[in-house]
Amino acid sequence: MSQANNGADLDASASGISSSGSKRKRSFVWDHFTKLDNAEKCVCDHCGRIYTCNSTCGTGHLWRHLDRCEGHKKGNVSQEALQTLNLGHTGVRIKVEELRDIHEVKDCLRKTKGMTDQLALTKATITRTQLVSAGDHVCLDLCSLMKHGEGLLVGTYSGGLFLVHSEHSESNPSASRPFRVHAGPVHAHIALPDGKTCYLSELQEGKDVMLVNQNGMRRTAMIGRIEIESQPLILVEAMTLEESNIHQKSMSIFLQNAGTVGFVTPHEENNPLKIVIPVTSLKVGDEVLVRLHSE
Ligand SMILES: [Zn+2]
């Protein structure tokens, strides 16, 4: 792959926002390595080799490894083969040597074929809403069009994530932006396709996020543009609807207080058209969909 050759350029182009508001760099190489211990060492996600990665040694040696890494190459071959499958071939035969290979192919299939498995979503009841002051709010534009009822899982804590709807509007098609989600402030957690979460401030253009619909069907989409602007926020708190109090769980989220921002609601047999509640008309007692996320 050419990623290693372009390492320096990619490093320079990848950016996030620091607490001071200035741009900081975060290398795309961290999509392939996981930091260990005190971030002094890291492990290659594809082959398990361990490298030094403290702040003084840069990422050049990690890019060089990625260029040679057999595990990474195998993953790329699987992905290319499966993407070709999308263009009209009827089958692909892939030779696997280890169990891990099968998992990599499964991940590639998930990325390539879109909709795959179903995620368990839970009903939660809104317990409080409060207008608060402005905060740095993250607006995500994806390289995919979302369907009505699809959104991203976001929350103040990673253990309880709300299904935040896209700016898809059936009632006002001219104002519809089905590629956009007003996701929340920089500190909020967002669910990723690999089952982990990250802060909204850590997202980068080119990174994948997980789209989920009202039925819990999920697929992967790539971020095309990120805009962070100061916006008036609303604090929303909710509680899950477990019969036993022991298992009740409370959760919260801050969102931009605008009519284009809303939550996906649970399916109701007697009101199948009610899919989204805008935050501007949210009331205590309304039901929304949440994901109880376990690390
Ligand atoms: Zn490796």
Residues whose N, C-alpha, C, O or C-beta is under 5 A from the ligand:
A	BS01	ZN	C44 H46 C47 G48 C69
